Amino acid sequence: MSTDQHEVEVIVKEGQGLFKPTNPTFAAVVCGDTMILGWRGTQHIADDINDISFSPCGNMAIRKHAKNVKIQGDMASRCSNDIVTHEETLIAECKKRRIKEIVTTG
């Protein structure tokens, strides 16, 4: 993922083990003062089924921002699970690296 202009470091990579068909791989990387949280896209029939639940919803984890930041219905719980599972690492890295921006994708 690194280029001549941007050095990227993987902080977390969660393959989901036994739950891989239903839970997308999660990764957190850092590039400069930006952390990127990403989930893999649709790859399995279970993904197609889960993708049908596309209702935008807020999430308790982002509290005051939930009014403006919406997550696809099915992904909300899976994103929350990954963020909570790796919360200590993500927060520690944000503090250590003085992260100014967090971008989510997937």
N, C-alpha and C positions, 0 to 999 in steps of 0.2 A: 504494500500500500504506500510505501514511502516513495518520494520522487526526489529529484535534485533540489527542489525548492522547499519541500516539506518532509520532515522526519516524523513518522508515525510509530507510536509504541502501543502494542496491545496490552491492556491492563487486565481484562477479563475475557475469557472465551468459554462459553458454556454450551456444550454440545447436546445437552438434555438427556443423554443416555437412552434409557428404555422409552422415554416419552418423546423422542425425536419426531415420530410421525405426527404427533398432535401439538407439540410445543416447538416453535421455531428456535433455531440456534441463536444465542444472544452473544454479543461482543461489545466491549467498551474499549475504545482506543483514545489516545491523546495525541494531538498535533498542536504544538505550541501551547497556547493558553485556552484551547478548545478541547472539550471532551465530546466524543461522538458515541452515542448508544445506539446500537443497531440490531435488528432482528432480520433473519432471512425471510425471503418472500415465499410465495406459494410453490410447493414442490410435490405435495402428496394429495391424494383424494380427500384425506381428512382436512387438509387446508382449504380445499374447495368448499367443503361443508361448513367449516368454521367461518369462511369469508362471507357467507350469506348473512351472518349477523353483523351488518354494517352500520347499525344505528350509532350515531355519534353520542358519546356520553362523557361527562366529567369524571374525575377520579379523586377519591379522598386523599391520595398521596400527594397531590399537587394543590391541595386545599384552596388558598386564596386565588390561585390561577385557574381553577376548574371552570370558572365562568367563561373564560376566554380560550382555554386549551381543551380540545376535545380529542378523544381517542376512539377509534373504531371499536364498537361494542365488544366483540369477541377478544380483541387484542388487549383491552383495558386490564383484564385480570391477569393475562399472561405477562404483560409489561410490568405490572405492579409486582408480580411474583419474582421476576428476575431482578428488579430494582431492589426489592426488600431483601432478597437472598444475598445480594452483593453490596448492600448499603454501606457497611463499614468500610469496605475497600474503596468504593466510589467516593465517599465523603473524605476519607484519608487522602486519596490521590488529588481530589479537588483542592484541599487545603495545602498539601505539600507542593503542588505545581501551580498554585494560585490561578486556578481555572476561572475564566471570566465568562465563558459561554458553554452551554450544554446543548447539543443538537441531537435530536432523535430521528431515526429513519428506519424504514423497513415495512 
